[in-house]
Amino acid sequence: MEILNLVIDVKASLGNKFLLTDIRPSYKYENGKRLDEIEGYKYDIVLPERKYEKMSVKISGEARFPYPVENPINVEFEGLKLKPYWYSGRYDVSATASNITKVVKRE
């Protein structure tokens, strides 16, 4: 089996809680060169259930939250997927989602 074809269990890998700490534009690339066109945004999160590890989740389209983020926001993702890739002599994991929303506390 090709390692790049693995399907990663998101909940088992990341946990269930995500704190949004920053938002950055994600630019379109052509032939390895960055263009001025924004194709989506990268949402920087920390994972409280994984010793506060950090990662970014890319979502295409308009920003879902105003940025910069002033205080960490409890969020959840729709369609969150993790994918392994090879870069600079090592494996890493990229994350994409279809949407991000603020977690609303229920009373």
VOGU-3710 file (C-alpha; in Angstrom, 3 decimals, decimal comma):
1> meilnlvidv> 0,000/0,000/0,000  1,189/3,486/-0,857  1,557/5,556/2,342  0,201/8,664/0,616  -3,123/6,829/0,088  -3,735/6,356/3,809  -6,970/7,674/5,287  -6,249/9,182/8,706  -8,809/8,992/11,539  -9,212/12,686/12,431
11> kaslgnkfll> -10,776/12,282/15,900  -8,280/9,622/16,977  -5,367/11,748/15,719  -6,394/15,263/16,797  -9,025/14,865/19,507  -12,358/16,694/19,639  -11,362/20,218/20,721  -9,836/22,891/18,504  -8,822/26,438/19,478  -8,481/28,938/16,635
21> tdirpsykye> -5,517/31,266/17,240  -4,871/32,933/13,871  -6,036/33,214/10,263  -3,753/33,725/7,255  -4,463/34,062/3,537  -3,561/31,089/1,341  -2,315/32,161/-2,077  -2,666/30,438/-5,415  0,521/29,032/-6,996  1,331/28,505/-10,654
31> ngkrldeieg> 4,443/26,636/-11,826  5,843/26,853/-8,292  5,472/30,639/-8,074  3,095/32,427/-5,744  0,473/34,625/-7,387  -1,268/37,606/-5,771  -4,613/35,769/-5,865  -5,978/34,495/-2,535  -7,625/31,077/-2,963  -8,605/30,497/0,656
41> ykydivlper> -7,421/30,834/4,229  -5,301/28,854/6,673  -6,780/28,577/10,138  -4,088/28,077/12,778  -5,336/25,948/15,640  -4,007/24,384/18,820  -5,092/20,954/20,009  -5,789/20,971/23,785  -6,158/17,168/23,854  -2,739/16,730/22,187
51> kyekmsvkis> -0,480/18,791/24,480  -1,462/21,982/22,635  0,219/20,941/19,405  -0,290/23,417/16,570  -1,462/22,874/13,014  -3,106/24,759/10,156  -6,310/23,812/8,361  -6,833/25,147/4,833  -10,333/26,115/3,689  -11,034/27,439/0,180
61> gearfpypve> -13,012/30,631/-0,349  -13,686/33,669/1,823  -12,530/34,054/5,438  -15,088/32,587/7,851  -13,981/34,802/10,779  -12,630/38,352/11,054  -8,876/38,422/11,506  -6,528/38,837/13,239  -7,971/36,658/16,008  -7,865/38,599/19,296
71> npinvefegl> -8,493/35,677/21,682  -8,577/31,916/21,058  -11,965/30,724/19,766  -13,434/27,253/20,324  -14,216/25,970/16,815  -15,356/22,880/14,951  -14,785/21,833/11,353  -16,968/20,315/8,665  -15,339/17,828/6,324  -11,980/17,885/8,132
81> klkpywysgr> -9,472/15,624/6,359  -5,833/14,834/7,057  -3,421/13,739/4,354  0,226/12,656/4,624  2,786/14,135/2,237  6,544/14,036/1,672  8,541/17,280/1,910  12,237/18,011/2,446  13,118/14,420/3,256  10,339/13,766/5,775
91> ydvsatasni> 6,644/13,008/6,027  4,205/15,627/7,263  0,425/15,991/7,432  -1,774/18,573/5,714  -5,297/19,412/6,867  -8,235/20,689/4,815  -11,898/21,271/5,624  -15,029/22,544/3,915  -16,064/24,908/6,730  -15,258/26,156/10,232
101> tkvvkre> -17,749/27,438/12,813  -17,622/28,747/16,360  -18,684/26,242/19,014  -21,769/27,579/20,759  -22,042/26,644/24,433  -25,341/25,042/25,300  -26,931/26,003/28,602
//
